[in-house]
């Protein structure tokens, strides 16, 4: 006899009787057991649905974080070029040459979905 069977018997065995039950008592016991099992199944479904929603929400957050990380990486990669252009522009203005300015269209910090 397994632990579950023994536990079931302990829970539903009438106290003080010699394991004899009437058919009506057995039917009541059966209905009670089925009702409890259905209740547990419903509870499990609700818990699983809740965990699934949490998982989907977490995966959406991970995808968003990945996109932000890619944008940040593009900015970091573009930084040396921008610094070089600023240095060249400063050198050119110190030498009295023409000054080069960045327009918003030239900015290496402009990262969007259309550039991917």
WOFEN-V689045 format. One record per backbone hydrogen bond with DSSP energy under -1.0 kcal/mol. CO is the residue of the C=O (numbers start at 1). NH is the residue of the N-H. E is the energy in kcal/mol with one decimal. If there is no record, write none. Layout:
((CO:NH:E) (CO:NH:E))
This chain:
((2:6:-2.3) (3:7:-2.8) (4:8:-2.5) (5:9:-2.5) (6:10:-2.5) (7:11:-2.2) (8:12:-2.2) (9:13:-1.7) (14:17:-1.1) (17:19:-1.5) (22:26:-2.2) (23:27:-2.4) (24:28:-2.4) (25:29:-2.6) (26:30:-2.7) (27:31:-2.9) (28:32:-2.6) (29:33:-2.6) (30:34:-2.7) (31:35:-2.6) (32:36:-2.6) (33:37:-2.4) (34:38:-2.5) (35:39:-2.2) (36:40:-2.3) (37:41:-2.3) (38:42:-2.5) (39:43:-2.4) (40:44:-2.5) (41:45:-2.5) (42:46:-2.3) (43:47:-2.2) (44:48:-2.8) (45:49:-2.5) (46:50:-2.1) (47:51:-2.5) (48:52:-2.5) (49:53:-2.2) (50:54:-2.1) (51:55:-2.4) (52:56:-2.6) (53:57:-2.4) (54:58:-2.5) (55:59:-2.5) (56:60:-2.1) (57:61:-1.9) (58:62:-2.3) (59:63:-2.2) (60:64:-2.2) (61:65:-2.6) (62:66:-2.3) (63:67:-2.1) (64:68:-2.3) (65:69:-2.4) (66:70:-2.3) (67:71:-2.1) (68:72:-2.6) (69:73:-2.6) (70:74:-2.2) (71:75:-1.9) (72:76:-2.4) (73:77:-2.7) (74:78:-1.8) (75:79:-1.1) (78:82:-2.0) (79:83:-2.7) (80:84:-2.5) (81:85:-2.3) (82:86:-2.3) (83:87:-2.7) (84:88:-2.7) (85:89:-2.4) (86:90:-2.5) (87:91:-2.7) (88:92:-2.6) (89:93:-2.1) (90:94:-2.1) (91:95:-1.8) (92:97:-2.6) (107:110:-1.3) (109:111:-1.0) (112:115:-1.2))
